[in-house]
Amino acid sequence: GQATDASRAVRWAVAPLLGHASAGTLPAGTRDDVTALLTDYEAWLTANADRAEALVELAGLRRAAGDSVAARAAFERALRRDDTSIVAMLNFADDLRDNGDDPRAEPLLRKACALYPGSADAHFALGMLLVRRKEVTAGVGELGRANELAPNNSHYAYAYAVGLHSIRQDERALALLSEARTRFPDNAPIQAALRALCTDGSGPPRDRRCP
């Protein structure tokens, strides 16, 4: 299998995927090979710890293994190596979110947006954080920026539309969802949100341009 492929490039490409897989999902006969591969991969990452990207990968493996302390330490080392690494900032912020530490994640995401204003992922992550912190108007603004930067991302369109609805901008939400349905005709969440908004009784439905 790929876990024992003679080409290191192939093995290293598949290692992160295997590292995030649950052991129970792996065929019993391959678990020893996967364990050996991940041990080698972690050793290679550790040997290349002068690179922020390697430390981020190492943090991801630690995180997948449930070792949040080691993951956080690796993320912090990555940012000490390169405090402008957007990969490190976004992944560390995601880890902090999972551990309920939005206050620490916020400055990371604001810095990412400032350094990389064209990053839809950074704006989306900041927008979701602000919404969680009840700073909804500012958060929806960031979601809108993410949607503008990545118009082919259906999840961003959906989240922005839901955000617009939450601040009572239903006409804009409807227009966005209607347009998104055309671009993503098989997207169930967008279809459901459009139907729900059109039948919502909280506003004047006759004034809505429901398709």
DRENMAR-721294 format. One record per atom (N, C-alpha, C, O, CB): x, y, z. Coordinates in steps of 0.001 Angstrom, whole numbers, plus 524288, in hexadecimal, padded with zeros to 5 digits. Glycine has a CB too. Layout:
XYZ;...
% end
This chain:
803397FB5180000;800008000080000;8035C804E380000;80829804997FFF9;7FC5A80005804B2;800BE8096D80009;803A380E587FFDF;806C880F3B804D6;80AB281205804C6;7FFEC812E07FF05;8051180CD780930;807EB80D9A80E13;80D6080B4B80DD3;810D280CED810C1;804EE80B3281297;80E3B8077880A51;813618051A809CB;815C78063080478;8198180392802EB;8130B7FF4480AB2;813AE80A08801A6;815A880B5C7FC7C;81B6780CDB7FCD9;81D0780F9B80071;8127280FD77FA0D;81E6F80B027F916;8240A80BFC7F92B;82561811BB7F86E;8298C8137A7FA14;826AD808CD7F502;821E7814AD7F5FA;822EF81A377F517;8218E81D537F9F7;81D1181D547FBB0;81FD381C3F7F056;8257C81FFE7FC34;8246C82309800E9;8207A827577FFD3;81D57828AB80337;829778256080310;8209C829887FB21;81CEE82DB47F9D1;8174A82BCD7FA34;813DD82E937FC21;81E0682FC97F44D;81663827067F857;8111A824CF7F8A8;80FAA823C17FE59;80B56824FE80008;810B581FB47F567;8134D8217680151;8123082038806C5;8110D8252C809DF;80D718254A80D0C;816C681D3F80939;8142282942808F3;8135B82E1B80BE6;80E47830CD80A49;80BDE8338880D6D;81804831D380B16;80CAA8300B8056C;807C28326A803AA;8030F82FDD8064A;7FF3F832828078D;80741831FD7FDBA;8035382AC380719;7FEDE827FC80951;7FEF58280580F47;7FAE58273A811B9;7FEC78226480756;8037E828EB811AC;803F9828B28175B;8004082C5881A3B;7FDC682AA481DFC;80973829F5818E5;7FFB78315F818A3;7FC10834BE81B7D;7F679832BA81B53;7F3998333D81F25;7FC3D83A368194A;7F4E883070816EC;7EF9D82E5481680;7EEE4829C781A41;7EADA8295C81CD4;7EE7682C94810DD;7F2C48266581A91;7F274821F481E1B;7F2B3823B9823C7;7F0498215E82735;7F6D581E1581CF7;7F5A0827DE824B8;7F61E829D682A07;7F10482BE182C2E;7F02582BD1830E8;7FA2482E0D82A3B;7ED9D82DB3828B0;7E89382FC482A5E;7E45082BA482A4D;7DFED82CAC82BFA;7E7028344B826F1;7E58C826F982863;7E1AE822CE8282D;7E14A8201C82D72;7E52E81F8183035;7E30F81ED8823E5;7DC9681E8182ECF;7DBD281B8783394;7DE1981614832DA;7DD7C813AE82EBA;7D5F581B3E8350B;7E0BD81424836E9;7E32380EF783683;7DF1280AD283541;7E044806F7832A3;7E5F880D9383B97;7DA4980B948371A;7D632807C08362C;7D46D8077883090;7D1E2803B182F05;7D1AA808E783984;7D5B980B6982D78;7D41C80B65827F9;7D82A808D88247C;7D7368081C81FD4;7D315810ED8261E;7DCA88077C826A5;7E0D38052A8238C;7E06D7FF35823AB;7DF5C7FCED827C4;7E633806F582591;7E1447FCB981F3E;7E1527F6FE81F33;7E5667F4F58230A;7E9B67F70E8236A;7E2717F4E5819A1;7E3F67F0CF825E5;7E7677EECC82A00;7ECDB7ED8B827F4;7F0B97EE7782AA9;7E5077E9F182C71;7ED317EB7582337;7F2377E9E782115;7F5CF7EE6081FBF;7FA737ED8481ED6;7F1657E6C081C68;7F3C97F33381F9B;7F7067F7AB81E16;7F89C7FB0A822C0;7FBC97FE9A82225;7F4217FAFE81A22;7F67B7FA008275A;7F7617FD8C82BC1;7FD1D7FDE882D46;7FF078022682E7E;7F4387FBCD8306D;7FFE97F97982D37;805757F9AD82E97;8087F7FCE382A9E;80BFA7FFE082C0D;807BE7F42482EF4;8072A7FC458258B;809D37FF528217E;808C58051F82230;80C478085C821A1;808157FD8D81C09;803DB806658236C;8027080BE682424;8054380E2A828DE;807358128F828AE;7FC7880C7E824CB;8057A80B2B82D18;8083680D01831C7;80DF880E0E83095;8102B811FB83247;807B8808F78363B;8105980A8682DA9;815DB80B3982C3D;8169881005828C6;81A4D813048296E;817EF8065682970;812FD810AF82513;8134B815338219A;812DB81A44824B0;815E481DE6823D8;80F02814F081D70;80F1A81A858283E;80E5681F5182B3A;812F48206582ECF;8145A824EB82FAA;8095281EFD82E6C;8155181C51830E2;819FD81D098341F;81E6581F64830DE;821098230783294;81BC0817C58368C;81F2881D4E82C32;8232D81F6B828B0;821F18250382716;825648285B826DA;823B481BFE823D2;81CEF825F5825FB;81B5582B318243A;81C2B82F3382895;81E1C8337D82797;8158582B2E8227D;81ABA82DD582D58;81B8583171831B3;821528327883296;822DE836D5833E4;8190682F46836B3;8248382E6E831E1;82A2D82F2A83277;82C39832DD82E4C;82F958362282F5C;82D11829E283226;82A30832578298C;82BD6835D08254C;82A1C83B6982662;82D1683F1582581;82997833EE82006;8254783C168284E;8236C841538299C;826B5843BE82DEB;828158485882DAD;81DB28412982B42;827F3840A7831D3;82B228429783627;830858443C8343F;832AD8482983601;82BA383E6B83A6D;832AC8412E8309F;837D18427982E73;837AB8476C82B32;83BAA849FC82A6C;839D983DFD82B24;83300848C582948;8326284D7D82614;82F86851CB82911;82CD185509826C5;82F6B84C3482108;83030851C182E3C;82D4F8556683192;82F2485B0983112;82D1785E79833BC;82DC3853BB83727;832F885C0A82DB2;8346D8617282CA9;830A6863FA828D6;830FA868AB827D5;839FE861BB82A8C;82D10860E3826B2;82923862E18230B;823DC86313825BE;8222C85F3C82818;828D985F7381E0D;8213F8678F82569;81C2386827827F2;8183A8642F825E4;8150786223828D8;81A0986DAE82720;8187E86317820C1;814B885F7A81E6E;8153385A0A820C2;81145857678219D;8157485F3981887;81A0685856821CB;81AD58532C8242A;818958530D829AD;8164C84F2182B46;820B6851C382446;819358574482C92;817218577F831E0;8112F85790831DE;80EBA855588355B;8193785C4C834B7;80EDC85A1682DFC;8092985A1282D92;807368548882C7D;80355852D082EC1;8075185DDB82937;809E9851C88290B;8087884C56827F9;808F08490E82CED;8058F845D682E15;80BF284A0782399;80D23849E782FCF;80DFA846FF834A2;809A78484383892;807B4844C883B41;8136A84845836F6;8083084D2E838E5;803E984EB383C61;7FED784C0783AD0;7FBCB84A6083E24;80331854A483C5B;7FDF784BA0835B7;7F9398490E833DE;7F9078435583568;7F4E784155836DC;7F8CF8498B82E02;7FD79840B183518;7FDA783B35836B6;7FCC183AB483C92;7F9F18373683E4F;802E9838BC83536;7FF2283E2F83F9E;7FE5483E148454A;7F89083F1B8469A;7F65283CAA84A16;801DF8422E84803;7F64B842BB843C0;7F0CB8440C844A0;7ED4A83F6784360;7E9B283E2C84653;7EF34848C98414E;7EE5B83CD583EFA;7EB3A8384E83D6D;7EBBF833E48415D;7E81F830D18421A;7ECD98366883802;7F04583397843E2;7F12082F83847CA;7EEBD830ED84D13;7EEF082DD4850BF;7F6F082E7F8486C;7EC7E8359784D71;7EA02837388524E;7EDA8839AE8563A;7EC2A83A7485ABC;7E774832B6854BF;7F26C83AF0854A3;7F63783D4C85831;7F62B8433785760;7F96A845588548A;7FBD283B0285749;7F278845CF859E2;7F1C484B6D858FE;7F65A84E9C85B05;7F799852B2858D0;7ECC384D4B85B91;7F8E484CD085F30;7FD5684FBE86158;801E584FB985D82;8044A853C685C87;7FF0F84D6A866A6;8031584B2385B5A;8076784AC285793;8060F84DA385291;809758500385021;808AC845018565B;8011184D6F85101;7FF708503784C45;800408561384CEF;80263858AC8497F;7F9A984F0A84AFD;7FE848582185167;7FF1985DBA85254;804D985F4F85274;8064A8636985068;7FC6E85F4485773;8081185C1C854D1;80DA985D4E85508;8100285D7B84F91;81347860D184E6F;8108C8594285860;80E58859E684C2E;81064859D0846D2;80E7F85E94843C4;8117C860E0840C7;80EBB854BE843FF;80998860118447B;807A3864C6841D9;80AB186996843A3;80C2086CE284071;801BA86587842EF;80BAC869FC848AD;80E8A86E7B84AB8;8141C86EA18488E;81623872CF8474F;80EA786E53850B9;8168F86A0F8481D;81BCB869D5845D5;81BA486B7E8401A;81F2986E3083E3D;81E168644984657;81792869DF83D58;8171286B51837D4;816D18713C8373D;819498736F833BF;81230868C783567;813DF873C883A98;8135B8797983A30;8184587C4683BFF;8195E8809E83A3F;80EB487B5A83D5D;81B3A879D683F78;8204687C2D840D6;8241187BD683C3D;8275487F4883B75;8229F87974845AD;823948779C83938;826D7877118348A;8254D87AFC83062;828A587D5182DD5;826738718A83259;8203387BB282FB5;81E4B87F3E82BA6;819168818082D6E;8150087F0A82CD2;81DB787C6082645;819448863982FA4;8147C8887E831C8;810FE88AD582D8E;80D0988D4882EC2;815D488CA4835C4;8127688A1482895;80F1488BCE8244B;80CA98872582165;80A24887E081D5E;8123088F3882072;80D658826982361;80B5887DC1820BF;8057387D7B8214D;8037387C9982595;80DDA878C5822F8;802A587E3C81D01;7FCFA87E0681D41;7FB1B8788481E74;7F71B877CE82107;7FA9987FEF81825;7FDFC874A181C9A;7FC8986F3381DC6;7FCC786E43823AA;7F94586BD8825E5;8003286B5081ADC;800E28702B82627;8016186F8582BD0;7FD1F8728A82EAC;7FABE8707E83250;806CB8715282DAC;7FC248775F82D12;7F84287A9682FC2;7F2C88783982F5F;7EFFD877EC83346;7F8418801C82D7F;7F1408768F82AB2;7EBF78748582A00;7EB4286F4682CB9;7E73486E4C82F1E;7EAB8873FC82436;7EF2B86BEB82C5C;7EEB4866D382EE2;7EEDE86744834D2;7EC158647983791;7F3078633882D02;7F21E86AC0836C1;7F25A86B8483C6C;7ED2D86DDB83E54;7EB2386C3C8425E;7F70B86F2083DF1;7EB158719983B7B;7E610873E883CFF;7E1C286FCD83D04;7DE5686FDE84065;7E49A878658394B;7E1EC86C4083942;7DE138680E83910;7DE968648583DD9;7DAAD862F184028;7DEB7864DA83404;7E35B8635083F49;7E4498601D843EF;7E268862E8848DA;7E0008608184C3F;7EA1D85EC58446C;7E380867F58493B;7E1BF86B0084DC0;7DBC986B2684E0B;7D98A86ACC85248;7E3F18709884D7D;7D94286BAB84990;7D38986B9D8496E;7D16F8667A84B96;7CDD18666F84EC2;7D18C86C7A843D1;7D3BB8622A849D9;7D1F685D0B84BA5;7D29A85C6D85182;7CFCD85966853FA;7D4EC858C0848D8;7D64F85F4F853BB;7D74785EFC85959;7D4C38637F85C59;7D60B86472860E3;7DD1C85EE685A62;7D12986645859C1;7CE3A86A5F85C61;7D15586F3285DB0;7D003871FC86160;7CBF78684F8612B;7D57B8704285AB9;7D8E2874B585BEC;7D89E878CD85795;7DCA187A4D85564;7DE93872DE85CB3;7D3E787A968565C;7D34487EA185265;7D635883A9853AF;7D855886178501F;7CD8F87FD1851B2;7D66C88557858A2;7D95088A2F859C4;7DEF588A0A857E0;7E10788E0385620;7D93D88B3E85F91;7E1738857F85838;7E6DB885248565C;7E7108849585073;7EADD8862E84DFA;7E9A988087858F2;7E2F88824F84E2C;7E2EE8819884880;7E1FE886B98459E;7E3F08877184148;7DEC487DA3846F7;7DF0A88A45847F8;7DD8988F1084535;7E2308923C84338;7E23E893AB83EA1;7DA498926F848C0;7E6208936584683;7EA858967D84465;7ED70893B084004;7EF848963883C7F;7EE58897CF848BD;7ED9D88E7E84033;7F01388B9483BF6;7ED2788C73836DE;7EF8A88D5A832CB;7F049885BC83D41;7E7F788C2E8371E;7E4D488CBD83265;7E4DC8925F8306F;7E4D88934B82BB7;7DF3A88AF383368;7E4E589617833FD;7E52C89B928324C;7EA6B89CA482FA1;7EAAE89F7982BC1;7E46789F5283705;7EE8489A5E831BA;7F3A189B0B82F4E;7F3B989875829F1;7F5DB89AA282639;7F7F6898C3832D0;7F168893CF8298A;7F1378911482485;7EE498945A8207A;7EFF7894BD81BFD;7EE9988BAD82523;7E9ED896B38220E;7E6E6899F481E67;7E9EA89ED681CD4;7E9918A0978185D;7E1AA89B84820D9;7ECDF8A10582081;7EFE38A5BB81F51;7F46A8A48581BA4;7F57F8A77D81803;7F1F38A8368245C;7F7108A01F81C9A;7FB8689EB481955;7F9E089C888140E;7FC9589D3E81024;7FEE589AC281C20;7F561899DA813F9;7F38E8974C80F35;7EDD7898CD80E35;7EA538959280ECA;7F4288913D80FA0;7ECF389DB580CB4;7E78D89F8B80C05;7E48D89C9B807C9;7DFC189CD9807A0;7E7918A54880ABC;7E752899D980460;7E4AD896DF8004B;7E37589148801DA;7E1B488E357FE98;7E7EE896D97FB78;7E45A88FE7806C6;7E35088A8F80890;7DDA5889FF80A4A;7DC1E88C0580E60;7E7048891280D15;7DA8B8874280730;7D51C8864D808A3;7D4D28831980DA2;7D16E88401810EB;7D2338837F80434;7D85C87F5D80E37;7D84187BFC812D8;7D91487F1F817D4;7D68B87E1C81BC9;7DC6F877B881269;7DC9B882EA817A7;7DD9E8861681C47;7D8D98895F81DAD;7D75A889A28223D;7E2608899D81B66;7D67788BDB819D2;7D1D488F0F81ADE;7CD4788BBB81CCB;7CA5788D5E8203A;7D03889210815F2;7CCB38871481A96;7C86C883AE81C3F;7C932881FE821EE;7C58A8822A8250C;7C80A87ED8818A5;7CDEF880608233F;7CEFA87EAE82897;7CE1D8831982C7A;7CBEA8823F830AB;7D48987CA08290E;7CFD8887D982B1A;7CF0488C5182E8C;7C93488D8782EFC;7C74A88EB48333D;7D2048912182C8A;7C66388D4082A9F;7C0CC88E4782AB9;7BDEA88A8882E46;7BA9688C2F83153;7BE9488DF78254D;7BF228857F82DF0;7BC8A881A883138;7BDDA88284836F8;7BA85881D383A5E;7BE1187C2582F8F;7C2B8884078380C;7C4398852183D77;7C11D889BA83F9E;7BF288898384401;7CA1F8864583DD6;7C0AA88DDB83C8C;7BDC68927583E55;7B8038913583F34;7B5A98931E842F0;7BE52896E783A62;7B5C088E0C83BD3;7B04B88C7683C8C;7AFB38896A841A2;7AC0488A478449A;7AE6588921837DE;7B35A885DC8429A;7B320882E48477F;7B3868867D84C35;7B14B8855A85050;7B78087ECE847AD;7B65488ACF84BAB;7B70388E7E85004;7B2A98929C85021;7B30A8967E852EF;7BC5B8913084F9E;7AE99891BA84D19;7A9FA8952D84CED;7AB1089A7C84A77;7A7E889E1584AF0;7A7E5895FD85262;7AF9689AFD847CD;7B0AC89FB5844D2;7AED889EA283F3B;7B1EF89E3D83B90;7B6B18A1418450A;7A99589E2D83EC5;7A75D89BDE83A11;7A81489F5183543;7A98289D608311A;7A1A489AC983AE3;7A71D8A459835C4;7A7848A7C683133;7AD0C8A7B982EF5;7ADC18A74682A39;7A5F08AD61832A5;7B0EF8A82E83259;7B65E8A7FA83089;7B7998A2A282E41;7BA518A23D82A4F;7BA298A93C83507;7B59F89E89830B6;7B6948994682ED0;7B4488985B82971;7B6C98960282612;7B4688955D83293;7AF8389A35828A4;7AD008998882388;7B00289C8881F5D;7B05889ACB81AE4;7A73E89B60823B4;7B2298A0F4820C7;7B5668A3D981D13;7BA158A0B081B47;7BB768A0BF816AB;7B73B8A8EC81F7D;7BC8889DEE81EEC;7C0FF89A9B81D89;7BF3A895FA81A39;7C1F88946E81697;7C3CD898A58227F;7BAA8893BC81B71;7B89988F7281841;7B78089151812AF;7B85D88E7880EE8;7B39288D2E81ABC;7B5998961E8123E;7B4A68984A80D11;7B9A8898FB80A03;7B9CE898128054B;7B1DC89D7380D7F;7BDC689A9880CB8;7C2D289B2E80A1C;7C4D2895E680841;7C6EB89579803F3;7C6D489DC080DC9;7C42E891DD80B7E;7C5DA88C9B809F5;7C2DA88ACC8052A;7C51F8888D80191;7C514888B680E7C;7BDCB88BC48051B;7BA9188A2F8009F;7BC2B88D1A7FBAF;7BC2E88AE57F769;7B4C188B29801C6;7BD7F892007FC4E;7BF39895247F7CE;7C4668931B7F5AA;7C531892F07F0EC;7BFC789AF37F95D;7C7E1891927F927;7CD0D88FC47F780;7CCEF88A377F549;7D038888CC7F212;7D0D488FFF7FC13;7C9278871C7F701;7C8DD881A27F53D;7C3508806B7F369;7C07E87D857F605;7CA8787DCD7F9B6;7C1BA882987EEF9;7BC48881EF7ED2D;7BAED87C517EBBE;7B65287B047EB43;7BB49885657E881;7BECB879007EB0E;7BDB08738D7E9B6;7BD5986FFA7EE77;7BCEC86B387EDEA;7C1D3871887E60E;7BD8A872417F31B;7BD1B86F3A7F7E6;7B77286F7A7F9CD;7B5BB8737D7FBD2;7C0F68714D7FC2A;7B49286B377F928;7AF0386B2E7FA8A;7AE3186BDA80065;7AA4D86E2980207;7AC778661C7F8B8;7B1C4869E48038E;7B13886A598093A;7B1838700780AF1;7AEB1871A980E7A;7B5708672680C01;7B4F28730D8086B;7B56B87892809C4;7B07187B8280840;7AE9F87EE280B27;7BA3787B028070B;7AE4187A35803B0;7A96787CBD80206;7A4FF87B8F805D8;7A20B87F0B80759;7A7E287AF67FC7F;7A495876AB80760;7A07E8751080B13;7A114877E28104B;79D4787A0181257;7A0A986F1E80BF0;7A5D7877EA81275;7A6B987A5A81788;7A5968803581751;7A35D8826181AFD;7AC588796681957;7A715882BC81316;7A617888548128F;7A03A8896881246;79E4E88D1F814A6;7A8DA88A8080DAE;79D6A8862980F60;797B9886E380EF7;7951C8863B81449;791B688950815B8;7955E882FA80B03;796AB882478172D;794838817681C6B;795D88862281FE4;792A2887DE82306;796A387C5181EDC;79A948882181F4C;79C2488CB08224F;798D989179820F9;797378945D82474;7A1DE88DDC82163;797E28924E81BF6;79492896B681A5F;78F228963681CB8;78CE589A1181E86;794358970981461;78D038918181CB3;787DB8909D81F12;787FD891EB824E0;7843989414826F2;7861788AE581E44;78C44890A282785;78CA18918A82D27;78CA78975482E82;78B42898C7832DF;7918088EFB82F51;78E3B89AB182ACF;78E278A05782BD1;789B68A2ED828C2;789D58A79A827A5;7937A8A2DC82A54;785C189FB68276D;780E28A18D82509;781998A40981FAC;77EB78A79981E3A;77E508A56882893;7856E8A22881CBE;7861C8A3EA8175E;7844089F87813BE;7874289D52810B5;78BF98A56C8163B;77F2C89E5C8142E;77D09899D381174;77D0089A6F80B8B;77DBC8969B808BA;77798898CB81350;77C2C89F29809A2;77C2589FDB803F9;7817F89E91801A7;781DD89C0A7FD94;77A918A57980290;785968A05080443;78AE089F1B80270;78BFF89945802F2;78E7E896EB7FF93;78EF58A2488058A;78A19896FC80738;78AEC8915F807F8;7882988E45803B8;78A5A88A8A8019E;788F988FA580D62;7835B88FCC80271;7806A88D1D7FE59;7831188D977F90E;78376889CB7F621;77AE688F487FE09;784DE892477F7E0;7877A893127F2DC;78C6C88FB97F286;78D8E88D647EE79;788D4898E67F215;78F5288F877F6D1;7941988C747F6F3;792E9886A47F65E;79580883E87F360;7971388D767FC06;78EFC884C17F93D;78DA987F307F906;78B8B87DA67F3AE;78CC0879727F1AF;789A987DD87FD3F;78860881187F15F;7863887FF47EC36;78A8B87F7F7E827;78A8287BFE7E4DC;78252884307EA97;78E4F883237E876;792BB882FC7E4CF;7962F87E3D7E5E1;7982787BBC7E247;795FC8880C7E536;796E187D0C7EAEF;79A22878947EC56;797A0873757EA9C;79A5D86FC77E928;79B1E8787E7F23B;79271873357EAC2;78FD086E6E7E910;790D386D6C7E348;79136868EE7E19D;789E986EC87EA1C;7913E871917E047;7926A870F77DAB4;797DB86EC77D9EA;798B486B7B7D685;791E3876317D7DC;79B908709F7DD10;7A0FB86ED97DC8B;7A1E78698D7DF18;7A547866907DD6A;7A4A6872D77DEEA;79ED9868677E331;79F858637B7E60D;79A42860A37E65E;79802860307EA98;7A1C58647F7EBA9;7984C85EBC7E1F1;792F585C947E1CD;7923A857B27E525;78DCE856667E687;7917F85B4F7DC42;79666854FF7E677;795EE850347E989;7973E850FE7EF48;797B584D327F232;7996C84C0E7E749;797D8855DC7F0EE;79959856EB7F64E;79486856F87F9D1;7915F85A977F995;79C4C85C267F6B0;793F7852F57FD0F;78F498526B80054;78EBB856C38045E;78A67858C2804FE;78F6084D3680313;792E68586080731;7923885C9880B07;79049861B080891;78D078646480AD8;7975785D9780DD6;79244862FE803F5;7907E867C78015A;78AC7867527FFDA;787C586AFF8009E;793D3868EB7FC7C;7893D862D87FDB9;783C2861F67FC50;780428627380122;77C2B864F8800F3;7831285C867F9C4;781E88600080572;77EC58601080A31;77E588659080C74;77A288672680E33;7811885C5F80E3C;782B18687C80C6B;7829E86DCB80E7F;77F138714B80B3E;77C548749F80D5C;788288700D80EAB;77F218708D80620;77BCB873AD802BA;7761287296803D6;772EE876358043C;77D07872977FCFD;774B186D9180457;76F3F86C348058A;76DA486E5A80AD7;7695B8707380B6C;76E7C8663F8056E;7711086DD680EB1;76FCB86F9C813F5;76F0B8757B81422;76B7C87760816C1;7740A86DFF817C3;772508786181167;771F487E0E8117D;76D0287FE480EB9;76A9B883C081049;776C98807F80EF3;76B8B87D2580AAD;766DC87EAD807C9;761E287D9680AD4;75DEA88025809EF;766AB87BDC8029B;76206879DB80E62;75D538788A81165;75D8887AA1816EE;759EB879C2819FB;75C92872B18118A;761AC87D5B81841;7623887F8D81D7D;75E15883BE81E5C;75D598873381B19;767C1881D581E4B;75B6C88367822C0;7573488723823C0;758DC88BFA8269F;7558588F118282E;7530988497826BC;75DF088CC982767;75FA68913E82A8C;75FB38965A82782;7605E89A85829CF;765028903782CB6;75F048961582273;75F1C89ADB81F51;75AB189ADE81B6D;757818974481B70;7645289B7181C7F;75A6089ECE81815;7562889F2481431;7576289BE180F58;75A1489DC480BD6;7553C8A4DD8129D;755798970280F0E;756F2893A180AB3;7555C895A980567;757DC894698017D;754A688E6980B71;75134898D18052F;74F9889AC58000A;7539189E987FDC7;753BE89F827F90F;74A4289D678006C;756B88A0C88013B;75ABF8A4697FF62;75FB38A1977FDCA;763608A4017FBD8;75C008A86780393;75FCF89C827FE9B;764878998C7FD62;764468974E7F7EC;7602B895887F626;765598953080156;768AA897677F550;768E8895407F004;76A6188F7E7F056;76EB888DF37EEF4;76CE7898507EC93;766AF88C5C7F22E;767B3886C87F2C7;7670B8840E7ED8B;76306884A97EAFA;764078845A7F6E9;76AEB881167EBF6;76A9287E6B7E6F3;766DE879BF7E752;76610876FE7E377;7700587CA37E521;
% end
